[in-house]
Amino acid sequence: MFKQAAVLAVTSVALLVGCGTDPQAEQEEIISNLVEAGFPADDIRVSDDAVYVGGDAHVTLEASRELLQVPSGSAEQYRSNNLVGPGVTKICINPTPLFDSYANLRQGLDLAIANFNELGLRLTFARGPTTGCTANIVATTNNTADSVAGFPTNGAPYGTIDISVLMNDFNVDLNEHVITHELGHTIGLRHSDYYNRYISCPSGPPQDTGDEGVGAILIPGTPEAATSGGSLMNSCPNLEDTGEFTDNDITALRHLYGLNQVTSCSSYNIPSYRGQNGTQFQCACAAVSGGSVWGTDFYTDDSTVCAAAVHAGVIPATGGTVTLFIQPGQSSYSGTTRNGFTTSSYGAWGGSFSFSGQAQPAPICSTINFMSYRGQSGKQTRCNCPAGFGGAVWGTDLYTDDSDVCAAAQHAGVIPATGGQVVVTTQPAQGSYTGSTRNGISTYSYGYWGGSFSISP
């Protein structure tokens, strides 16, 4: 059986030594604890009064002691005891001004935060400074070739990720990869190839730790054998890395930290919200493999929410948390292919939804009752005219507010017969309206009417 696991983390932060302590004695205890926990002696080194394992993982005295506290019943598994406790729900990453001065590091951090948040874990990450943080990590820089971090202790993530400024010379994807990797260590993920770094580090040397005492507990659902490119948590990155979690990484994180308590999207009866336009709520999507969806940006309210969310680009196919907006029914829905999902077209439908995080689409003009805007002169409403519109129109330039908006827009020369987006401005009542023929549309004359609108691009 394997002994207690150690989670490799990466950061070159100096070991903190309290007043009256003996640094040499602390180092000796840390090394002794690591050996007892199963780390081979040739995997442990001391540099600048700090103890490291795996070439880049800083181990504090407290973290080394936690390694020996094997939880009951865990001896048959391979996971770490050094994890973030349930009291930590929002981890704020606070970059130093110097860190933020490097454009690729700054973008890499934003993408790394998004990587974790897209999984819908009970832990969320945020770029600081911000409010509501239950734990904080400082993002710093160093001038060496190494990017490093540390072990969780006392149920809190390690407090620093230290990223090499040399990373700024590489593309944003590689920065995303390295920073996500380091954050993974701060919450307890170990190098997936800890037992043989040669798998991802061509310069080696391979490390033979035997079949026991390797100090790692396999996370259920993940493979025992590491492969090059098989995990973002491999010891060494490759230049072609995309910075995204693999399926094995996602399985590991969801096993350790679970999905948040947001209700599953599949439990909502979206059509029951018809008429509550503008209502929004958050729901969780597990991995998405398919589903029926009609529309683009605006989706029919009987569409599969999570499949629509992937199509809209607000979550990956591996799942995540979405914020959904109830929208009015549309006169038509256009199918498209996006992000690996193909949606279908449809005609009129009684209810729709859209998502936060996508560019909010303009509603179909025919779904809006412009007469309800009387008394709000100057109010501007953007809406969309699909192809194939048609209807009665009264007036020229100023139109009665019961006129067909899209036909009026073509008459005004704002859009062609194939449709497009328009801005409708609410105008006061007029004593009379004059009909005319323009751009293939003939309008009618009329006397007094209680409300009007004008059209612009």
Secondary structure, DSSP 8 states (H G I E B T S, - for coil): ----B-------------TT--HHHHHHHHHHHHHHHT--GGGEEEETTEEEETTTEEE-HHHHHHTT---TT-TTSB-BS----TT--EEEEEE-HHHHTSHHHHHHHHHHHHHHHTTTBS-EEEESS-S--SEEEEEEEESSS--BEE--BTTB--SEEEEEGGGGGS-HHHHHHHHHHHHHHHTT---TTTT-GGGT-TT-------SS----B--TTS-SS--TTS-TTSSS--TT--S---HHHHHHHHHHH-B-S--BGGG--GGGGTT-TT-EEEEEE--------BBSSSEETTS-HHHHHHHHTSS-TT-EEEEEEEEE--S-B---EETTEE-B-BS--SEEEEETTS-----BGGG--GGGGTT-TT-EEEEEE-TT-----BBSSSEETTS-HHHHHHHTTSS-TT-EEEEEEEE--BS-B---EETTEE-B-BS-BS-EEEEE-
